[in-house]
Amino acid sequence: MAMSCKDGKPGSLDNGKYVRYTPEQVEALERLYHECPKPSSIRRQQLIRECPILSNIEPKQIKVWFQNRRCREKQRKEASRLQAVNRKLTAMNKLLMEENDRLQKQVSQLVYENGYFRQHTQNATLATKDPSCESVVTSGQHHVTPQHPPRDASPAGLLSIAEETLAEFLSKATGTAVEWVQMPGMKPGPDSIGIVAISHGCTGVAARACGLVGLEPTRVAELLKDRPSWFRDCRAVDVLNVLPTANGGTIELLYMQLYAPTTLAPARDFWLLRYTSVLEDGSLVVCERSLKNTQNGPSMPAVQHFVRAEMLPSGYLIRPCEGGGSIIHIVDHMDLEPWSVPEVLRPLYESSTVLAQKTTMAALRQLRQIAQEVSQSNVTGWGRRPAALRALSQRLSRGFNEALNGFADEGWSMMGNDGMDDVTILVNSSPDKLMGLNLSFGNGFPSVSNAVLCAKASMLLQNVPPAILLRFLREHRSEWADSSIDAYSAAAVKVGPCSLPGSRVGGFGGQVILPLAHTIEHEEFLEVIKLEGIANSPEDAIMPRDVFLLQLCSGMDENAVGTCAELIFAPIDASFADDAPLLPSGFRIIPLDSGKEASSPNRTLDLASALDIGPAGNKASNDYWSNSGCMRSVMTIAFEFALESHMQEHVASMARQYVRSIISSVQRVALALSPSHLSSHAGLRTPLGTPEAQTLARWICQGYRVYMGVELLKSSGEGSESILKTLWHHSDAIMCCSLKALPVFTFANQAGLDMLETTLVALQDITLEKIFDDHGRKTLCTEFPQIMQQGFACLQGGICLSSMGRPVSYERAVAWKVLNEEENAHCICFMFINWSFV
């Protein structure tokens, strides 16, 4: 290996000659590079001392080697990334060309139909004028009577139905059988999930997606057939019969059940035929449809508490892609029988957008997630494999759905109410439910709890975006939760002090968020919540215990259309094993209107101040809502409690009151967030419009100019309002923290909020040390005295963490003192330059 560079360039040597390394020297250097890609000067000198084989190489040459090695690694990663992008673009171009062909066919068909109906209209006009032309009208009408071969429950009859299903599915996937329109908010591109479209003017609801996944076709088909593993609303799929076909395909008879998303609607079930076959071009097809009495096929009797819905020809067309992976076309087409639900909920069952979000796009996300896990490390920083974390998420979601639906075949029975029907109480004493919990006392002895109780309710919300409300519930648990109830719930499964790996990443008022994982689309987070210092007994009051909850958070993206928001959590025991006992509780907020919000994900609305209805101190505005219109959503709440049978009435009463108090708290929050409340207070303004914020922006810019000798903003106009606006839209992340013993953030511009993945109100609960790792905290402790004495400091690039636990890299950072009018230190301002998520 040789290196040569001119003097003054990276990798240069004093004599400008080549430096050649022996294979043994390269091996030693590579070993250190994998341990530490950027060793310090001390570490390089230590390496020379530890490895005699490197003793004849100067430290400067070692430094140059590492510089070149990092450069090659960066080039390799960039080349790999560009190759992957090129493959995606090639596949996406192919999909777009196919879509263009389909649209051209659709245009031709519409032109033909338009000509036919115009001729039909002319004939009808002539017939009206001349009675002798009645025969012309009759002959001009377009009668099509489909001729189907005889069909019954025999293999030949089922194959006939299967072949017809295949033809109809392909006409939807690649033809013009359904008029498809692009789903709102979805734009195709190399980083998008795919091309997603929804139906316009067809029977039922339908959605279609085309995308590229890095998995082979047979693996894709295997994953998609396992619908309960990726479709959270799917309770079960039972394969009742399997018939091989002469062409090498397979016909399956399936019975599928779907959970109801809310307490206000019944669950759905389907009686299906699924046909798997290989086309002549090598494409793999999996298509499905409901079996009905009109087809003379096998029948399935109705099941109590379920509404029989219909799946029209749907399925998956999977084609191998050049260079590996698969191009997949997904079609979901259903009639969900909206007549069976209250009128207010019918938009959920009549919206193709909701179907696309819950089913079609969920399938693509699962495939992309698994493909990413295959290409990356199998073990996370928590020592958990991604598949194990997905299983925990699935168990939380499934447990919440089971409690919400309360099926009798799982052991649930309803208790009588207390004269009010706002909260429903269910009890489950089945051995299967209790064995799955493995309940124990905190001292390790077996618990005498022999039943599980669920309290559930639903409520209608107006003018509150689900993502905003869910974020508030997540970040301000103390506003609605009762700590004694949390301790009671945790006591049943907590067997000792819980010691979890990782560091304190985000904290909100007595709770610390320890991130576990998030999906590649960053739409779902799995995290551990540490509730600090909760007392549930006189002994705990002397030494309060920490309670840990496993929490699933999804639907945080305000820009996603038709997405429900969920916050589901369960106490976890000390082992935190993959099969840890879980009693899920939580919230589900489902939007009922498909209109898209025109709001920013990081709205700077002071929620905490808005909760205080008093005339003073509130700073909010309805400017954020001017384009959002009237929004409706339904929130469903379900909480589970382990109990002893003789305490059933007492726990039921406690659960009713607890859920009612939560409903009251949510209504209070919703009122504070609604535009009608905000606009009723004449003096309310946005935080960005206050004189305090404008003054702070001016102080920030003055401090930077004084200590750094240059202007922070290129052009900001004359007034303070213009300075604030320019600072707010600055491309680098700028944030201020207090000068307390434990500095907390007090302000951040839009880039700062994006970097920390938080809002202005939640920002005020995040301490400075929580966004840094151990190395960053040590550097900060070293530099902080210099900032206070000298007034500024320049920090080297590194890694910090967002409030969601995502690593963020930055090229460099600058910190300076912000002085007030009396030239006293007001706060410390940080600017993170060229930051990006890792």
Secondary structure as GFF3:
##gff-version 3
##sequence-region A 1 838
A	DSSP	beta_strand	2	3	.	.	.	ID=ss1
A	DSSP	beta_strand	19	20	.	.	.	ID=ss2
A	DSSP	alpha_helix	23	35	.	.	.	ID=ss3
A	DSSP	alpha_helix	41	50	.	.	.	ID=ss4
A	DSSP	three_ten_helix	52	54	.	.	.	ID=ss5
A	DSSP	alpha_helix	59	129	.	.	.	ID=ss6
A	DSSP	three_ten_helix	131	133	.	.	.	ID=ss7
A	DSSP	alpha_helix	134	140	.	.	.	ID=ss8
A	DSSP	alpha_helix	155	173	.	.	.	ID=ss9
A	DSSP	beta_strand	180	182	.	.	.	ID=ss10
A	DSSP	beta_strand	195	199	.	.	.	ID=ss11
A	DSSP	beta_strand	205	213	.	.	.	ID=ss12
A	DSSP	alpha_helix	217	225	.	.	.	ID=ss13
A	DSSP	three_ten_helix	227	229	.	.	.	ID=ss14
A	DSSP	beta_strand	234	244	.	.	.	ID=ss15
A	DSSP	beta_strand	250	258	.	.	.	ID=ss16
A	DSSP	beta_strand	267	278	.	.	.	ID=ss17
A	DSSP	beta_strand	284	290	.	.	.	ID=ss18
A	DSSP	three_ten_helix	293	295	.	.	.	ID=ss19
A	DSSP	beta_strand	306	308	.	.	.	ID=ss20
A	DSSP	beta_strand	310	311	.	.	.	ID=ss21
A	DSSP	beta_strand	314	320	.	.	.	ID=ss22
A	DSSP	beta_strand	326	335	.	.	.	ID=ss23
A	DSSP	three_ten_helix	338	340	.	.	.	ID=ss24
A	DSSP	three_ten_helix	343	345	.	.	.	ID=ss25
A	DSSP	alpha_helix	346	350	.	.	.	ID=ss26
A	DSSP	alpha_helix	352	355	.	.	.	ID=ss27
A	DSSP	pi_helix	356	360	.	.	.	ID=ss28
A	DSSP	alpha_helix	361	375	.	.	.	ID=ss29
A	DSSP	alpha_helix	386	405	.	.	.	ID=ss30
A	DSSP	three_ten_helix	408	410	.	.	.	ID=ss31
A	DSSP	beta_strand	412	414	.	.	.	ID=ss32
A	DSSP	beta_strand	424	428	.	.	.	ID=ss33
A	DSSP	alpha_helix	431	437	.	.	.	ID=ss34
A	DSSP	beta_strand	451	462	.	.	.	ID=ss35
A	DSSP	alpha_helix	466	475	.	.	.	ID=ss36
A	DSSP	three_ten_helix	477	479	.	.	.	ID=ss37
A	DSSP	alpha_helix	483	491	.	.	.	ID=ss38
A	DSSP	beta_strand	506	508	.	.	.	ID=ss39
A	DSSP	beta_strand	511	518	.	.	.	ID=ss40
A	DSSP	beta_strand	524	534	.	.	.	ID=ss41
A	DSSP	alpha_helix	538	542	.	.	.	ID=ss42
A	DSSP	beta_strand	545	554	.	.	.	ID=ss43
A	DSSP	beta_strand	565	571	.	.	.	ID=ss44
A	DSSP	beta_strand	585	591	.	.	.	ID=ss45
A	DSSP	alpha_helix	607	611	.	.	.	ID=ss46
A	DSSP	three_ten_helix	622	625	.	.	.	ID=ss47
A	DSSP	beta_strand	632	643	.	.	.	ID=ss48
A	DSSP	three_ten_helix	645	647	.	.	.	ID=ss49
A	DSSP	alpha_helix	648	673	.	.	.	ID=ss50
A	DSSP	alpha_helix	675	679	.	.	.	ID=ss51
A	DSSP	three_ten_helix	687	689	.	.	.	ID=ss52
A	DSSP	alpha_helix	691	708	.	.	.	ID=ss53
A	DSSP	alpha_helix	720	728	.	.	.	ID=ss54
A	DSSP	beta_strand	733	737	.	.	.	ID=ss55
A	DSSP	beta_strand	745	748	.	.	.	ID=ss56
A	DSSP	alpha_helix	750	756	.	.	.	ID=ss57
A	DSSP	alpha_helix	760	763	.	.	.	ID=ss58
A	DSSP	three_ten_helix	768	771	.	.	.	ID=ss59
A	DSSP	alpha_helix	774	790	.	.	.	ID=ss60
A	DSSP	beta_strand	792	801	.	.	.	ID=ss61
A	DSSP	beta_strand	807	819	.	.	.	ID=ss62
A	DSSP	beta_strand	825	833	.	.	.	ID=ss63
A	DSSP	beta_strand	836	837	.	.	.	ID=ss64
###
